[in-house]
Amino acid sequence: MTIKEQLRGLLEENRGEYISGEEIAKRLYCTRGAVWKAIGALRSEGLSINAVTNRGYCLENNSDIISEAGIRRYLNTQSEIFVLKTVGSTNAFLREKAQNGACEGTLVVSSEQKNGHGRRGRTFFSPDTGLYMSILLRPKVEVGEALKITSMSAVAVCLALERVCAVKPQIKWVNDIFVDGKKAAGILTEASVDVENGAMDYAVVGIGINVYPPEKGFPEELSGIAGAVVGERTGDLRNRLAAAVYEEFMRLYTSSDNAYISEYRNRLMWRGEQIFVLSGADGREKTPAVLLGIEDDFSLKVRYENGSCAKITSGEIAIKRNL
C-alpha cells in the first residue's frame, strides 16, 4: 500500500480531527516531505483537506469522496473491497474477478461508470454524482433463483436509503427504486451458469444509485423519469450509503427466513392501480391490467380487463396514466 493510500485511510479514520504532520510521518514511517506530497496528491483527487499551522491536517466532514477506508469506517467485514474512481462497469469488473476465483462477498464500488448498463442491454446513465456497486455471490441455487436475489437487493437498497438518507423509497417491479415519484436507483443481476447441472457458478448483483443530481442535469430523455436521492452534497454520504447497502444485503442474503418478502410487498408501487403489462419488441405491446401484488416467488399478480388473473415472471410494467 502506498503512502498516499495509507494517509487516506488515516485521515478517513480521523475524519473531522486534526493530525500533525509529525504524527502522520511517525505512524506511516515516512518523511514529512512524503506526507506533504501525499496530501497534494489526495487534494488533486478531490479530497477537502485542511492544513493549519501547529495543528496539522484534517479531512473535512463535508467531503464526499468514495474510498475503501471510508467504506470500512462504517462496515465490519473482512471481504475484499475494490474502490475505483471510474470504471467501464462495476459488474464487468467484478465478473472478471469472479472468473479468477474471487470470494463471495467481494465488493466493487465506483463513483462513475463509462459503460453502465441495465436490463436488456440498455444504457444506465452513470455520472460522477452517483454510487455504483457490485457484489459477488456464489449461491448454491439454480439460475431461476436470480429473481429472488434481485428482489432481495431492492429491499436492501430501500432499507439503506431509509436509514442513511431519511427518504421513503418504493420498488417498481422488479428492479427499480423510486424516490418522490422518480427512478433513483436500478439493480441488475447477472449470473454465470454451469451448463452441466443448470446451477449458478456465480452471480453479480449490480446496484446503481443517483445520489446527487448530475451537474448538467439528466439527459433530455431521462429528465422526466430519473431523479436523485438528495439535492445537495452531504459529508461522507456515499461511503455511508455503500456500507449500508452492502450490510443490509448480506444480512438478508445470509438469513434463514424470508422476511424480506413482506418488506418488498410493503414498498411495491402501484398496488391496486391500472397499469400496462409491456411485452414484445421494446415493450411496444401494452396490455391493460390491475396490479394485485406479488407472489412469494416475486412473480407479479395482475388482473386483466376480461377478469382473468395471471402471474408475470418477466418483462416490464408501466403506470397507465403515464402512457
SEZABA-283484 format. One record per residue (C-alpha): residue number from 0; residue in three letters; x, y, z. Coordinates in Angstrom, 3 decimals, always signed. Layout:
N
ATOM|NUM|Ala|X|Y|Z
...
! end
This chain:
323
ATOM|0|Met|+0.000|+0.000|+0.000
ATOM|1|Thr|+1.396|+3.418|-0.987
ATOM|2|Ile|+1.934|+6.294|+1.440
ATOM|3|Lys|-0.942|+8.120|-0.248
ATOM|4|Glu|-3.306|+5.185|+0.325
ATOM|5|Gln|-2.196|+4.792|+3.936
ATOM|6|Leu|-2.627|+8.507|+4.536
ATOM|7|Arg|-6.099|+8.470|+3.049
ATOM|8|Gly|-7.079|+5.677|+5.410
ATOM|9|Leu|-5.611|+7.527|+8.391
ATOM|10|Leu|-7.480|+10.719|+7.526
ATOM|11|Glu|-10.716|+8.779|+6.999
ATOM|12|Glu|-10.374|+7.114|+10.394
ATOM|13|Asn|-9.951|+10.549|+11.988
ATOM|14|Arg|-12.346|+12.499|+9.773
ATOM|15|Gly|-13.023|+15.955|+11.227
ATOM|16|Glu|-9.973|+15.839|+13.529
ATOM|17|Tyr|-6.507|+17.333|+13.011
ATOM|18|Ile|-3.402|+15.157|+12.914
ATOM|19|Ser|+0.025|+16.776|+12.912
ATOM|20|Gly|+2.436|+16.160|+10.056
ATOM|21|Glu|+4.922|+14.821|+12.575
ATOM|22|Glu|+2.420|+12.296|+13.916
ATOM|23|Ile|+1.455|+11.224|+10.408
ATOM|24|Ala|+5.106|+10.722|+9.415
ATOM|25|Lys|+5.717|+8.670|+12.551
ATOM|26|Arg|+2.675|+6.442|+12.003
ATOM|27|Leu|+3.376|+5.892|+8.312
ATOM|28|Tyr|+7.147|+5.511|+8.745
ATOM|29|Cys|+7.926|+8.202|+6.178
ATOM|30|Thr|+9.343|+11.743|+5.962
ATOM|31|Arg|+7.414|+14.993|+6.412
ATOM|32|Gly|+8.146|+15.697|+2.754
ATOM|33|Ala|+6.466|+12.463|+1.738
ATOM|34|Val|+3.426|+13.418|+3.823
ATOM|35|Trp|+3.223|+16.814|+2.120
ATOM|36|Lys|+3.477|+15.192|-1.316
ATOM|37|Ala|+0.731|+12.659|-0.477
ATOM|38|Ile|-1.532|+15.445|+0.818
ATOM|39|Gly|-1.151|+17.227|-2.515
ATOM|40|Ala|-1.994|+14.045|-4.433
ATOM|41|Leu|-5.131|+13.459|-2.361
ATOM|42|Arg|-6.276|+17.040|-2.859
ATOM|43|Ser|-5.831|+16.628|-6.620
ATOM|44|Glu|-8.274|+13.706|-6.409
ATOM|45|Gly|-10.906|+15.955|-4.858
ATOM|46|Leu|-10.477|+15.404|-1.120
ATOM|47|Ser|-11.066|+18.508|+1.009
ATOM|48|Ile|-8.111|+18.523|+3.399
ATOM|49|Asn|-7.493|+21.484|+5.697
ATOM|50|Ala|-4.000|+22.393|+6.860
ATOM|51|Val|-3.490|+24.579|+9.938
ATOM|52|Thr|-0.112|+25.563|+11.390
ATOM|53|Asn|+0.667|+23.759|+14.665
ATOM|54|Arg|-2.424|+21.579|+14.260
ATOM|55|Gly|-1.745|+19.554|+11.125
ATOM|56|Tyr|-4.134|+18.133|+8.542
ATOM|57|Cys|-7.849|+17.381|+8.698
ATOM|58|Leu|-10.211|+15.698|+6.248
ATOM|59|Glu|-13.334|+17.868|+6.243
ATOM|60|Asn|-16.592|+16.291|+7.321
ATOM|61|Asn|-18.375|+17.611|+4.215
ATOM|62|Ser|-16.017|+15.774|+1.854
ATOM|63|Asp|-17.878|+13.081|-0.073
ATOM|64|Ile|-15.208|+11.135|-1.903
ATOM|65|Ile|-15.664|+7.352|-2.023
ATOM|66|Ser|-12.753|+5.341|-0.635
ATOM|67|Glu|-12.102|+1.890|+0.765
ATOM|68|Ala|-11.105|+3.347|+4.125
ATOM|69|Gly|-14.232|+5.489|+4.117
ATOM|70|Ile|-16.480|+2.485|+3.494
ATOM|71|Arg|-14.718|+0.277|+6.029
ATOM|72|Arg|-15.190|+3.006|+8.623
ATOM|73|Tyr|-18.900|+2.074|+8.624
ATOM|74|Leu|-18.666|-1.588|+7.680
ATOM|75|Asn|-17.433|-4.560|+9.679
ATOM|76|Thr|-16.344|-7.066|+7.038
ATOM|77|Gln|-13.223|-8.903|+6.020
ATOM|78|Ser|-14.397|-9.164|+2.409
ATOM|79|Glu|-12.247|-7.664|-0.311
ATOM|80|Ile|-13.288|-4.183|-1.438
ATOM|81|Phe|-12.219|-2.531|-4.692
ATOM|82|Val|-12.855|+1.220|-4.927
ATOM|83|Leu|-12.440|+2.839|-8.326
ATOM|84|Lys|-12.772|+6.492|-9.272
ATOM|85|Thr|-14.223|+5.482|-12.641
ATOM|86|Val|-14.825|+2.151|-14.393
ATOM|87|Gly|-16.467|+0.875|-17.521
ATOM|88|Ser|-18.929|-1.191|-15.495
ATOM|89|Thr|-18.673|-2.445|-11.916
ATOM|90|Asn|-20.452|-5.651|-12.978
ATOM|91|Ala|-17.976|-6.296|-15.787
ATOM|92|Phe|-15.034|-5.555|-13.484
ATOM|93|Leu|-16.353|-7.977|-10.854
ATOM|94|Arg|-17.219|-10.709|-13.368
ATOM|95|Glu|-13.546|-10.787|-14.337
ATOM|96|Lys|-12.583|-11.082|-10.662
ATOM|97|Ala|-15.144|-13.877|-10.226
ATOM|98|Gln|-13.696|-15.832|-13.141
ATOM|99|Asn|-10.291|-15.568|-11.469
ATOM|100|Gly|-11.577|-17.058|-8.206
ATOM|101|Ala|-12.668|-14.029|-6.146
ATOM|102|Cys|-14.553|-14.959|-2.974
ATOM|103|Glu|-18.229|-14.498|-2.267
ATOM|104|Gly|-18.861|-11.093|-0.742
ATOM|105|Thr|-16.250|-9.266|-2.816
ATOM|106|Leu|-17.412|-5.686|-3.349
ATOM|107|Val|-16.618|-3.205|-6.134
ATOM|108|Val|-17.586|+0.459|-5.767
ATOM|109|Ser|-17.153|+3.395|-8.124
ATOM|110|Ser|-18.363|+6.978|-8.303
ATOM|111|Glu|-18.704|+6.841|-12.105
ATOM|112|Gln|-19.291|+4.311|-14.895
ATOM|113|Lys|-18.408|+4.867|-18.535
ATOM|114|Asn|-20.385|+1.886|-19.856
ATOM|115|Gly|-23.063|+1.265|-17.258
ATOM|116|His|-25.937|-0.881|-18.475
ATOM|117|Gly|-29.287|-2.114|-17.269
ATOM|118|Arg|-31.714|-4.840|-18.295
ATOM|119|Arg|-31.855|-5.860|-21.957
ATOM|120|Gly|-28.560|-4.093|-22.618
ATOM|121|Arg|-29.962|-0.614|-22.069
ATOM|122|Thr|-27.545|+2.152|-21.169
ATOM|123|Phe|-27.523|+3.148|-17.496
ATOM|124|Phe|-26.558|+6.832|-17.150
ATOM|125|Ser|-23.767|+6.823|-14.551
ATOM|126|Pro|-22.255|+10.293|-13.909
ATOM|127|Asp|-19.747|+11.001|-11.136
ATOM|128|Thr|-22.501|+12.175|-8.774
ATOM|129|Gly|-23.725|+8.640|-8.143
ATOM|130|Leu|-22.828|+5.432|-6.358
ATOM|131|Tyr|-22.284|+2.286|-8.404
ATOM|132|Met|-21.519|-1.007|-6.708
ATOM|133|Ser|-21.458|-4.730|-7.425
ATOM|134|Ile|-21.446|-7.674|-5.010
ATOM|135|Leu|-20.174|-11.142|-5.874
ATOM|136|Leu|-22.238|-14.146|-4.791
ATOM|137|Arg|-21.671|-17.868|-5.158
ATOM|138|Pro|-25.126|-19.222|-4.271
ATOM|139|Lys|-25.833|-22.940|-4.454
ATOM|140|Val|-29.092|-22.489|-6.348
ATOM|141|Glu|-30.399|-22.764|-9.898
ATOM|142|Val|-30.421|-19.773|-12.212
ATOM|143|Gly|-34.180|-19.393|-11.749
ATOM|144|Glu|-33.472|-18.035|-8.263
ATOM|145|Ala|-31.877|-14.905|-9.737
ATOM|146|Leu|-35.192|-13.039|-9.477
ATOM|147|Lys|-35.174|-13.542|-5.713
ATOM|148|Ile|-31.621|-12.153|-5.488
ATOM|149|Thr|-32.682|-9.072|-7.440
ATOM|150|Ser|-35.738|-8.595|-5.234
ATOM|151|Met|-33.647|-9.025|-2.095
ATOM|152|Ser|-31.264|-6.374|-3.432
ATOM|153|Ala|-34.153|-3.960|-3.977
ATOM|154|Val|-35.204|-4.348|-0.341
ATOM|155|Ala|-31.620|-3.834|+0.838
ATOM|156|Val|-31.311|-0.602|-1.148
ATOM|157|Cys|-34.597|+0.681|+0.287
ATOM|158|Leu|-33.577|-0.128|+3.852
ATOM|159|Ala|-30.210|+1.579|+3.365
ATOM|160|Leu|-31.757|+4.699|+1.822
ATOM|161|Glu|-34.274|+4.926|+4.654
ATOM|162|Arg|-31.529|+4.589|+7.258
ATOM|163|Val|-28.869|+6.850|+5.743
ATOM|164|Cys|-30.846|+9.389|+3.712
ATOM|165|Ala|-34.174|+9.519|+5.608
ATOM|166|Val|-36.238|+9.095|+2.413
ATOM|167|Lys|-39.168|+6.807|+1.621
ATOM|168|Pro|-38.257|+4.744|-1.434
ATOM|169|Gln|-40.652|+2.491|-3.340
ATOM|170|Ile|-39.998|-0.507|-5.576
ATOM|171|Lys|-41.207|-0.650|-9.161
ATOM|172|Trp|-41.340|-4.332|-10.058
ATOM|173|Val|-38.902|-5.839|-10.390
ATOM|174|Asn|-35.661|-3.906|-10.095
ATOM|175|Asp|-36.181|-0.129|-9.968
ATOM|176|Ile|-36.179|+2.083|-6.871
ATOM|177|Phe|-38.212|+5.280|-6.923
ATOM|178|Val|-37.891|+8.298|-4.626
ATOM|179|Asp|-40.502|+11.074|-4.819
ATOM|180|Gly|-42.005|+9.532|-7.933
ATOM|181|Lys|-38.791|+9.292|-9.972
ATOM|182|Lys|-36.332|+6.492|-10.586
ATOM|183|Ala|-33.363|+6.949|-8.266
ATOM|184|Ala|-31.746|+3.510|-8.444
ATOM|185|Gly|-31.639|+0.376|-10.539
ATOM|186|Ile|-30.479|-3.198|-9.996
ATOM|187|Leu|-29.057|-5.696|-12.466
ATOM|188|Thr|-28.241|-9.292|-11.507
ATOM|189|Glu|-26.035|-11.230|-13.914
ATOM|190|Ala|-25.269|-14.903|-13.466
ATOM|191|Ser|-22.799|-17.435|-14.822
ATOM|192|Val|-24.363|-20.883|-15.178
ATOM|193|Asp|-22.828|-24.334|-15.021
ATOM|194|Val|-24.152|-25.860|-18.242
ATOM|195|Glu|-23.904|-29.410|-16.864
ATOM|196|Asn|-26.289|-29.014|-13.931
ATOM|197|Gly|-28.005|-25.654|-14.500
ATOM|198|Ala|-26.731|-24.255|-11.186
ATOM|199|Met|-25.153|-20.860|-10.792
ATOM|200|Asp|-21.391|-20.731|-10.823
ATOM|201|Tyr|-21.631|-17.181|-9.501
ATOM|202|Ala|-23.910|-14.152|-9.577
ATOM|203|Val|-23.001|-10.464|-9.656
ATOM|204|Val|-25.516|-8.005|-8.211
ATOM|205|Gly|-25.073|-4.545|-9.700
ATOM|206|Ile|-26.629|-1.540|-7.966
ATOM|207|Gly|-26.636|+1.993|-9.347
ATOM|208|Ile|-27.909|+4.899|-7.248
ATOM|209|Asn|-28.402|+8.515|-8.361
ATOM|210|Val|-27.199|+10.026|-5.102
ATOM|211|Tyr|-26.977|+13.656|-6.287
ATOM|212|Pro|-28.362|+15.416|-9.362
ATOM|213|Pro|-25.829|+15.492|-12.242
ATOM|214|Glu|-24.056|+18.844|-12.542
ATOM|215|Lys|-25.522|+19.393|-16.018
ATOM|216|Gly|-28.820|+17.706|-15.242
ATOM|217|Phe|-30.159|+14.432|-16.567
ATOM|218|Pro|-30.218|+13.858|-20.339
ATOM|219|Glu|-33.394|+15.064|-22.014
ATOM|220|Glu|-34.728|+11.526|-22.484
ATOM|221|Leu|-34.410|+10.933|-18.704
ATOM|222|Ser|-35.383|+14.350|-17.371
ATOM|223|Gly|-38.977|+13.404|-16.583
ATOM|224|Ile|-38.134|+9.904|-15.363
ATOM|225|Ala|-34.891|+9.951|-13.369
ATOM|226|Gly|-34.314|+11.673|-10.047
ATOM|227|Ala|-31.730|+11.872|-7.297
ATOM|228|Val|-31.929|+10.697|-3.702
ATOM|229|Val|-30.836|+14.027|-2.201
ATOM|230|Gly|-30.493|+17.523|-3.627
ATOM|231|Glu|-27.220|+18.690|-2.110
ATOM|232|Arg|-23.870|+17.138|-1.244
ATOM|233|Thr|-23.621|+15.807|+2.272
ATOM|234|Gly|-20.409|+14.907|+4.048
ATOM|235|Asp|-19.340|+11.276|+3.565
ATOM|236|Leu|-22.788|+10.258|+2.338
ATOM|237|Arg|-21.711|+7.838|-0.378
ATOM|238|Asn|-19.303|+5.907|+1.853
ATOM|239|Arg|-22.045|+5.522|+4.459
ATOM|240|Leu|-24.591|+4.526|+1.839
ATOM|241|Ala|-22.312|+1.954|+0.199
ATOM|242|Ala|-21.629|+0.374|+3.584
ATOM|243|Ala|-25.329|+0.364|+4.495
ATOM|244|Val|-26.423|-1.237|+1.190
ATOM|245|Tyr|-23.787|-3.949|+1.498
ATOM|246|Glu|-24.613|-4.595|+5.153
ATOM|247|Glu|-28.369|-4.799|+4.557
ATOM|248|Phe|-27.966|-7.045|+1.533
ATOM|249|Met|-25.593|-9.521|+3.188
ATOM|250|Arg|-27.861|-9.654|+6.242
ATOM|251|Leu|-30.836|-10.605|+4.055
ATOM|252|Tyr|-28.787|-12.944|+1.871
ATOM|253|Thr|-27.420|-14.949|+4.798
ATOM|254|Ser|-30.692|-15.006|+6.742
ATOM|255|Ser|-32.569|-18.284|+7.037
ATOM|256|Asp|-36.022|-16.650|+6.854
ATOM|257|Asn|-37.912|-14.870|+4.079
ATOM|258|Ala|-38.833|-11.698|+5.962
ATOM|259|Tyr|-37.647|-9.614|+3.015
ATOM|260|Ile|-40.728|-10.716|+1.040
ATOM|261|Ser|-43.038|-8.671|+3.265
ATOM|262|Glu|-40.554|-5.785|+3.158
ATOM|263|Tyr|-40.767|-5.887|-0.634
ATOM|264|Arg|-44.573|-6.020|-0.623
ATOM|265|Asn|-44.761|-3.020|+1.715
ATOM|266|Arg|-42.780|-0.913|-0.762
ATOM|267|Leu|-44.309|-2.166|-4.016
ATOM|268|Met|-45.542|+0.670|-6.236
ATOM|269|Trp|-48.952|+0.865|-7.940
ATOM|270|Arg|-50.755|-1.833|-5.956
ATOM|271|Gly|-54.431|-1.726|-6.920
ATOM|272|Glu|-53.778|+0.675|-9.782
ATOM|273|Gln|-54.311|+0.446|-13.522
ATOM|274|Ile|-51.093|-0.487|-15.317
ATOM|275|Phe|-49.862|-1.731|-18.668
ATOM|276|Val|-48.029|-5.029|-18.969
ATOM|277|Leu|-45.364|-4.413|-21.601
ATOM|278|Ser|-44.301|-7.164|-23.970
ATOM|279|Gly|-42.958|-7.658|-27.455
ATOM|280|Ala|-40.017|-5.820|-29.011
ATOM|281|Asp|-39.010|-2.882|-26.813
ATOM|282|Gly|-42.239|-3.249|-24.820
ATOM|283|Arg|-44.377|-1.958|-27.668
ATOM|284|Glu|-47.298|-4.254|-26.838
ATOM|285|Lys|-49.277|-2.787|-23.927
ATOM|286|Thr|-51.902|-4.902|-22.194
ATOM|287|Pro|-54.120|-3.111|-19.617
ATOM|288|Ala|-54.359|-4.739|-16.193
ATOM|289|Val|-54.727|-4.055|-12.481
ATOM|290|Leu|-51.672|-4.735|-10.323
ATOM|291|Leu|-52.766|-7.021|-7.480
ATOM|292|Gly|-49.404|-7.704|-5.786
ATOM|293|Ile|-46.560|-10.199|-5.842
ATOM|294|Glu|-46.345|-13.892|-5.076
ATOM|295|Asp|-43.729|-15.414|-2.778
ATOM|296|Asp|-41.555|-16.189|-5.810
ATOM|297|Phe|-41.729|-12.458|-6.734
ATOM|298|Ser|-43.797|-13.024|-9.832
ATOM|299|Leu|-46.287|-10.209|-10.369
ATOM|300|Lys|-50.003|-10.961|-9.984
ATOM|301|Val|-52.312|-8.966|-12.256
ATOM|302|Arg|-55.963|-8.983|-13.320
ATOM|303|Tyr|-56.744|-8.323|-16.969
ATOM|304|Glu|-59.777|-6.427|-18.268
ATOM|305|Asn|-61.595|-9.692|-19.055
ATOM|306|Gly|-61.415|-10.609|-15.361
ATOM|307|Ser|-58.751|-13.300|-15.660
ATOM|308|Cys|-55.735|-13.243|-13.343
ATOM|309|Ala|-52.172|-14.113|-14.286
ATOM|310|Lys|-48.653|-14.346|-12.887
ATOM|311|Ile|-45.910|-12.477|-14.709
ATOM|312|Thr|-42.338|-13.675|-14.237
ATOM|313|Ser|-40.533|-11.474|-16.733
ATOM|314|Gly|-40.968|-8.292|-18.707
ATOM|315|Glu|-41.885|-4.829|-17.532
ATOM|316|Ile|-44.829|-2.730|-16.429
ATOM|317|Ala|-45.802|+0.941|-16.643
ATOM|318|Ile|-48.406|+3.038|-14.929
ATOM|319|Lys|-51.369|+3.547|-17.243
ATOM|320|Arg|-51.738|+7.285|-16.674
ATOM|321|Asn|-48.167|+7.936|-17.880
ATOM|322|Leu|-48.608|+6.366|-21.315
! end
